[in-house]
Amino acid sequence: MNTRVQFVDDLNVCLNHIVNSLVDKNRRSELKLFGYSSSRHPHSKMTHDAVWFSRPRKYGKGSRQCRLCAHQAGLVRKYGLDLCRQCFREKSAAIGFTKNR
């Protein structure tokens, strides 16, 4: 138990040293460990790049792409393949799919 507490204390000392070396003395009060100040945020100025990709893509068609060519349309998602239909046609024999008529 004591070694675990000592490890946590050593880790806190290391983290404080890293934070102090990265942040200049005038801005330390603005630093938040689980957040960031608005002036240091990379998208604080809403430039074209920041606005273009500002919406989070965690679900929906925009969050998925082909694992080979990164194409977003026509994905075959069944069995976790995540291939576009063109790549699926190229690689289907190697994967083990056969066409039955």
Rosetta blueprint (number, residue, H / E / L):
1 M L
2 N H
3 T H
4 R H
5 V H
6 Q H
7 F H
8 V H
9 D H
10 D H
11 L H
12 N H
13 V H
14 C H
15 L H
16 N H
17 H H
18 I H
19 V H
20 N H
21 S H
22 L H
23 V L
24 D L
25 K H
26 N H
27 R H
28 R H
29 S H
30 E H
31 L L
32 K L
33 L L
34 F L
35 G L
36 Y L
37 S L
38 S H
39 S H
40 R H
41 H L
42 P L
43 H L
44 S L
45 K L
46 M L
47 T L
48 H H
49 D H
50 A H
51 V H
52 W H
53 F L
54 S L
55 R L
56 P L
57 R L
58 K L
59 Y L
60 G L
61 K H
62 G H
63 S H
64 R L
65 Q L
66 C L
67 R L
68 L L
69 C L
70 A L
71 H L
72 Q L
73 A L
74 G L
75 L E
76 V E
77 R L
78 K H
79 Y H
80 G H
81 L L
82 D L
83 L E
84 C E
85 R H
86 Q H
87 C H
88 F H
89 R H
90 E H
91 K H
92 S H
93 A H
94 A H
95 I H
96 G L
97 F L
98 T L
99 K L
100 N L
101 R L
